[in-house]
Amino acid sequence: MGLEVEPPDPPELSFVDPNEYDDATISGGDENTDIDYRREELQGFLKEGAWEEAFDEWLEDTDLDEREFGIARDLDLFVEFDFFWDDFADRVGYHAPGIAEDWQAREYHPELDSWGTVSSINAELTEFGQIVSVLLKEEYIDWEAQYEPPEDLPDFD
C-alpha cells in the first residue's frame, strides 16, 4: 500500500567533495585535478521530474509510516541529500542524510522514541537515495564516463 504523502522539494546540490562523506569514496584523478561532479545537470534532472518520479517509486515500497515520514520531513532530511556524478564508476553517487547516533542527547525531535524508529528512517532514506541514483543513471543521463584507466595497468586477458 505505501504512504500517501506529497513529495518534499528536491535538494539544492552544492559543491561538497564526496570523499568527505563517511558513506562515499570517489576515485580517479589526483589531488590536483578538479573533478566535475556534474551537480548542475543532476539538479536540473531532479527538478525536471526525476526527484518526484523516484519519490513515487519509493512510496510504493517504503516501510515508513506517516509518523516516521513526518519526523524525517520535520528534520529537513530530504533537503540534505547530495547527488554527484562518479565518473570513475560510471554512476550517480549519493549521500543520504540520517539521524545521528546521539539523537537522544540532542533531542532531535519530540516523536523520536526508539532506536528502531531512527534505524528505520535512516535505512529508508538510504533506499530512497539509491532509487534516485539508479533512476538518474537509467532514465536521464545521456553522457558517458570520461575516465580512462592508465595505460600501465596489467593486461588480464
N, C-alpha and C positions, 0 to 999 in steps of 0.2 A: 504494500500500500504506500509506504513512504510518507514523508512530510508534505504538507501543503502550505508552503510559505513563499513569500516573494524573495527573489534573489537579491543579495546585497549588491551594492555597486562594485565594479571591479577595482582592484588596487591600482594606485598610481605607481608605476615602476620607475625607480630611480637608481642611479649607479651605486651599487654595493658590490664589492668584489665577492663573488660566491664562495671563494675559498675561506672567507671569514666565518661562514656558517659551519656549525658542527655537523650538519647533515648533507653537505655538498663538497665535492672536490672536483676542480676543473683542471685538466691537464692541457698541455700544448703551449708552445711558445716559451720564451724565457721571461725572467722577471722584468726585463727592459722592453718587452713587447706589449703594446696596447692591444687588448683583446676586445673585439666587437661582440658584445653580448646581445646585440640587436633588440634592445628593450623597446625602442621607439616603435619598431614594426610589430613586436609582440603586443605592445599596448594597444596599437590600432586594431589588431585582430580581436583582442579581448573586448574592446568597445564595439566592434562590428558584429558581435554576436557569439564569439567563442566562449566567453565567460558564462553567459546565460544558457547556452546550449549545454555546456559541461555541468552547470549547476542543475539543470533539469534532469540530466542523466544521473547525477549523483543522488538527487532526491528520491529517485526510484528505488534505490537500494540502501540508503543510509540507515544506520541503526540509531541515529539520534532521535530523541523525541522533541517535542516543541519546547520543553523547558531547557533541555541541553542546547538546542539550537539558539534559543533566546540568550543563554549565557554567552555563547560564542559571539553572537551578534552584539550584545551589550558591551563586550570587551573589545569590540572592533577587530577581532582576529582576522576576518576576511580581508580587510584592507592591508593587513601585514604580509600577505602573500608576496612572493617575488618569483618572477619567471625570467629566464635568461637562456640565450642560445649557447649550447655547449658544442662548439664546432668539432672538437676532438672526438666526441662520442656521437656526433650527428643526431642530436636530440635536443629537446627543450628541457632544461633543468629547472628545478623549482626548489623553493624553500617554503615549507609550510610552517605557519606560526603555531604556537601552542601555549598552554598554560604551564608556567614554571613549577618546578618541584616544591618551591617554598610558598605555594598558594595559600596554605593555612596561615602562615606567619604574616603574609602580606595582605590578607583579607581581600582577595581579588574581586569577589562577587558574593553577595549575601546568599545566593542559592547554591553556591558550590559547597557540597556537603560530604563528598567522599572521593577517595582515590579512583573509584570506579567511574564516577562522572568525569573527572579530569582525564583519565585514560581514554574513555570513550570519545570525548571531544577531540583530544589530540589525535587519536587514530583516525577518526573520520575526516579531520582536516587534512591529514596526510593523504588519505584516499582521494579526497577532492582534488588536491594538488596533482596527483597522478593522472586523474581523469582529464584535467585541464591540459596538462603536459602532452598527453597522448593525442588528444583532440587537436591541439595546435599543430602538432607534427603531421598528423594524418590528413587533416582537412583544410588547413590554412597555409602552411609553409610550402613554398614552391622553390626554395633555394636549396642548393646542395652544399654540403660541408666543404670548406676550403682547405682543411687540414691535410697536409701531405706528410707522411712519415719520412724520417730521414732516410737517405739512400744507403746508409751503412748498417741497416738492420739485417740480421741473418735471413737467408732465404730458407723457408721451411718447406718448400715443395718437395 
